[in-house]
Amino acid sequence: MNFTKMNGLGNDFIIVAHFETLPENASDMARVMCDRHFGIGADGLVFVLPSDKADVCMRIINADGSEAEQCGNAVRCVAKYAYDHGIARKEALTVETLAGIQRVWLTVENEKVSLVKVDMGAPILYGPSIPVAIDREQVIDHPIEAEGKTFSFTGVSMGNPHAVIFVDNALDFDVEKWGSLLEKHSLFPNKANIEFVSVTSPQEVEMRVWERGCGQTFACGTGACATVVAGALTGRTNRRALVHLKGGDLEIEWAETDDHVYMIGPAEEVFTGTWCKR
Ligand SMILES: N[C@@H](CCC[C@H](N)C(=O)O)C(=O)O
């Protein structure tokens, strides 16, 4: 089986593009192929499928075999893949995901996509729809406790669930310890991606992320979107901010005009290969 290895700011994916629909054993494939010692190694396995509603359809399976509704970095990679590999050779295209249809605009240099802008849609803030087990229109700076320590989180769904926690210094925060505990907290019925964020200025933040289903990653596109939404809702940031991640920067804007969140960032193809393990 041929595959392509891609990443968005170090959030890395195995892309497979020769299936018509999601295979039944997609979870098992993801677990084995994403293994960093016995497989190819990646944060997720991404299926690029035909779509009757958009130019291309994307399904993403986390490294632990769970399926995610949405993935910002993978949408950028899929858009680049679709353009560079001739599936949809146009600079404005659409990507179908479990969370809806994303509009995408490409910057093309020397015949290859270098930068991708994505309309990530409107954030979902109503507790039960995120889902967060708190019946409120918005879950803002709400206490959450783990191992005797209390944090405050803001709940945001960008199609997938996020809990954004503002901390003094995200760069030396113990993401592994607190992320792994909070991901599975009883307040999150479908688990959650956990962002630890420190605010440098109203237009700049540092973010570290513990992702549901794969652990700490170098970047999370939906997490960066959720972070700017939480920052703006709580008055900590403007609606437009630069999010510095371990793997690089994303430009995020929560537009006032349509309530949608727009994300701009790179996508990169690294190598292709053939998977031969059974
Ligand atoms: N890395 C992603 C999000 C991938 C899915 C996530 N782990 C989940 O289970 O929701 C991004 O760039 O948005």
The ligand as a Gaussian input file, in Angstrom:
#p B3LYP/6-31G(d) Opt

LIG

0 1
 N       -4.034000      17.740000      15.327000
 C       -5.336000      18.101000      15.013000
 C       -6.478000      17.493000      15.740000
 C       -6.496000      15.959000      15.568000
 C       -7.665000      15.301000      16.221000
 C       -7.614000      15.316000      17.713000
 N       -6.550000      14.530000      18.253000
 C       -8.971000      14.838000      18.255000
 O       -9.100000      13.656000      18.633000
 O       -9.900000      15.639000      18.286000
 C       -5.502000      19.506000      14.516000
 O       -4.541000      19.999000      13.904000
 O       -6.563000      20.087000      14.631000

